[in-house]
């Protein structure tokens, strides 16, 4: 089992997100107060802390949220997940994987400009909220059994 390292939100799409102490997720909507909330398939974005660590070797000043990720994980292998898998966060929140990777908003998005390379197109995981609740750092996260 892995754990939640950080949670982040932003008011506008395609921008760096701000670290917050907790996020509140609504089923079929996403994170309250986040620009990506809505009735669509990319309500929540997840990125492995290990991926961010790799980028910090190039840019030590990187902080959570700079890749526009909502949730930073640690200790769970996100690369083995496929579309349709579900993640259980804490005891209540269930996220369904809907997309792996994404195209940047333009050829040199704000995130790529800020970080030098955007890893979200290759390593970002996108989800829909199936069961809502609160998520905060140090909560457990694991692939939900079928």
ABEGO torsion letter per residue (X at the ends): XBBBABBBBBABBGBBBBBBABBBBBBGAEBBGBAABEBBABABBBBBAAAAAAAAAABAABBBGAAGBABBBBGBBAAABBBGBBBBBEAABBBBBABBEBBBABABBAAAAAAGBBAAAAABBBBBBABBEBBBBGBBBBBBBX
